[in-house]
Structure formats: structure tokens, C-alpha cells
Amino acid sequence: MPDDGPVAVFETATGAIAWTEDDGPMMDDNNPFVETAPGLVVTESRSGELYARDVGSGELRWTVPDVSGLVVPAGEVIHVVDRGNDGVRTFDTAGNELWSIDLDGDPLWIDIDGDRLAIADQSTIRIYTNR
């Protein structure tokens, strides 16, 4: 991936670099790293893959191909607004896809409040809850 570059994680107490992954995926320019579920750093590569690394060591835990969008963490789940496929995909912390929905074009906005996920596309506002 020639356009991709290093991923780096810093110690919050000291600012020192905890680890880097020089040959790993670089996040999309519009999507920063996110520490999601306990112990994970999730990035999206410019080539359209989702990568989850151990926050302590940088070890690759899992990848998901064909995902291009905004990563939205929500506790034990990871929502991805999938721009390339006009939908939302939700994964657990092991990288297993839990569910997905198709939207009418790209989402206009997405919001998470506790266990509720709200998504608006060109024609509909959808609210999902974890009960």
C-alpha cells in the first residue's frame, strides 16, 4: 500500500511513543484512529479495509475487507458508516459482523446515545436500540 503510512500510539501520561506499525495500514485522511472496545485501536486504510490492533502492543487482531467509511465506536460494538456500499455495518470486538443495513445513498448523519444508534439518509431516519 504505497499511499499508506505508519500507525503510532502514544502513552497518555508521558507522550512517549508506545508502538508504531511502519508497514501497517494508514488511516483514511478523514478518519482518525479510535480506541474502541477495551484494548483496540481501529483504523481504516485508504485501500478500504478495517484493521483492529491491540492498543498495548500493536499486534494485529483482525481485519475486515471492503469497508470504506467512518468508524464509530460504541462500547463493545463498532459501527462503520460504509460510504462505499451506502450502508452501516456493525462488528463485535472480535471482528465478527453482527448486522448491516442498506441506506438510500450516503448517510447524512449518525449519532450514538447510550445504547441507541440513529442514522439519517436521503429519505429516512432510523433509530436502533440494543435491548
C-alpha positions as CSV (number, residue, x, y, z in Angstrom):
1,M,0.0,0.0,0.0
2,P,2.3,2.8,-1.2
3,D,-0.1,5.6,-0.1
4,D,-0.4,4.2,3.4
5,G,1.9,5.1,6.2
6,P,2.7,4.4,9.9
7,V,0.2,4.0,12.7
8,A,1.5,5.3,16.1
9,V,0.1,5.0,19.6
10,F,1.4,7.3,22.4
11,E,1.4,6.9,26.2
12,T,-1.1,9.5,27.5
13,A,0.9,10.1,30.8
14,T,4.2,10.8,29.1
15,G,3.6,11.5,25.4
16,A,6.2,8.8,24.6
17,I,5.5,6.5,21.6
18,A,4.1,3.2,22.9
19,W,4.4,1.5,19.5
20,T,4.3,2.1,15.8
21,E,3.4,-0.1,12.8
22,D,5.5,1.2,10.0
23,D,4.3,-1.3,7.4
24,G,0.7,-1.3,8.5
25,P,-2.3,0.4,7.2
26,M,-2.6,4.2,7.4
27,M,-5.9,5.6,8.3
28,D,-8.1,7.3,5.7
29,D,-7.3,11.1,5.8
30,N,-10.9,11.7,7.0
31,N,-10.9,9.1,9.8
32,P,-8.7,9.2,12.8
33,F,-7.7,6.2,15.0
34,V,-10.3,5.3,17.5
35,E,-9.7,3.3,20.7
36,T,-13.0,1.4,20.7
37,A,-13.8,-1.6,22.7
38,P,-11.3,-2.2,25.6
39,G,-7.8,-2.6,24.2
40,L,-8.4,-1.9,20.5
41,V,-7.2,0.7,18.1
42,V,-9.2,0.6,14.9
43,T,-8.2,2.2,11.6
44,E,-9.5,2.2,8.1
45,S,-6.9,2.0,5.3
46,R,-7.1,4.0,2.1
47,S,-7.5,0.7,0.3
48,G,-10.8,0.1,2.1
49,E,-10.0,-2.4,4.9
50,L,-10.7,-2.1,8.6
51,Y,-7.8,-3.1,10.9
52,A,-8.0,-3.7,14.7
53,R,-4.8,-3.7,16.7
54,D,-4.1,-4.4,20.3
55,V,-3.7,-1.0,21.9
56,G,-0.8,-2.2,24.2
57,S,1.3,-4.0,21.7
58,G,0.2,-3.0,18.2
59,E,-0.4,-6.7,17.3
60,L,-3.0,-7.1,14.5
61,R,-6.1,-8.7,16.0
62,W,-8.3,-8.8,12.9
63,T,-9.1,-7.2,9.5
64,V,-12.3,-6.8,7.5
65,P,-12.0,-6.2,3.8
66,D,-14.2,-4.0,1.6
67,V,-15.1,-1.4,4.2
68,S,-14.8,2.3,3.4
69,G,-16.2,4.8,5.9
70,L,-16.4,6.4,9.2
71,V,-15.6,4.2,12.3
72,V,-18.0,5.0,15.2
73,P,-17.2,3.1,18.4
74,A,-20.0,2.3,20.8
75,G,-18.7,0.2,23.8
76,E,-18.5,-3.4,22.8
77,V,-19.5,-2.8,19.2
78,I,-18.0,-0.9,16.3
79,H,-20.3,0.7,13.8
80,V,-18.9,1.6,10.3
81,V,-20.7,4.1,8.1
82,D,-19.8,2.3,4.9
83,R,-19.6,5.0,2.2
84,G,-18.5,2.7,-0.5
85,N,-21.6,0.4,-0.1
86,D,-24.2,3.0,1.1
87,G,-24.9,1.4,4.4
88,V,-23.9,0.8,8.0
89,R,-22.1,-2.4,9.2
90,T,-21.7,-3.3,12.8
91,F,-19.0,-5.6,14.2
92,D,-18.2,-7.0,17.6
93,T,-14.8,-6.6,19.2
94,A,-13.5,-9.8,17.6
95,G,-14.3,-8.5,14.1
96,N,-17.4,-10.6,13.5
97,E,-20.2,-8.8,11.6
98,L,-23.3,-8.5,13.8
99,W,-25.6,-6.8,11.3
100,S,-25.8,-4.4,8.4
101,I,-28.3,-2.2,6.7
102,D,-28.5,-0.6,3.3
103,L,-29.3,3.1,3.1
104,D,-30.7,5.4,0.4
105,G,-27.3,6.9,-0.5
106,D,-24.7,8.1,1.9
107,P,-25.8,8.8,5.5
108,L,-26.4,12.4,6.2
109,W,-25.6,11.9,9.9
110,I,-25.1,9.3,12.5
111,D,-25.5,9.7,16.3
112,I,-24.9,7.3,19.3
113,D,-26.6,8.0,22.6
114,G,-26.0,5.2,25.1
115,D,-27.4,2.0,23.5
116,R,-29.3,3.9,20.7
117,L,-27.9,4.4,17.2
118,A,-29.7,7.0,15.0
119,I,-28.9,7.2,11.3
120,A,-30.4,9.5,8.7
121,D,-30.1,9.0,4.9
122,Q,-31.7,10.8,2.0
123,S,-35.2,9.6,2.9
124,T,-35.4,8.1,6.3
125,I,-34.3,8.5,9.9
126,R,-33.7,5.1,11.6
127,I,-33.2,4.5,15.3
128,Y,-31.8,1.2,16.6
129,T,-31.6,0.2,20.2
130,N,-29.8,-2.7,22.0
131,R,-32.3,-4.4,24.2
